[in-house]
Amino acid sequence: MGHRGAGTTTIIRMICEKFKLEEFELKNEYLKKLKEEKEKRKRARLLNRGFRPPPPADEETGEVPPDPEIEDDPEDFDKEGHER
């Protein structure tokens, strides 16, 4: 870890190449895991809701607007606990 521009990423890549290790990017892995968990919650909300016809498509764009009931987490969802 170091300041931006300090060369830590370059040093890590050199060490990984020398010792034939995989580079582990913590931030990217963390964000990927958060996104996967959100998609699981969205899928569970969709399945729990049951079948309901989608809202009509927008006249200008022709696209169906996203359902906020499915897309957004409920108000009682503990976001801090999830991110921990």
Secondary structure, DSSP 8 states (H G I E B T S, - for coil): ---TTSSHHHHHHHHHHHHT-----HHHHHHHHHHHHHHHHHHHHHHHH---------TTT------HHHHS--TT--HHHHH-
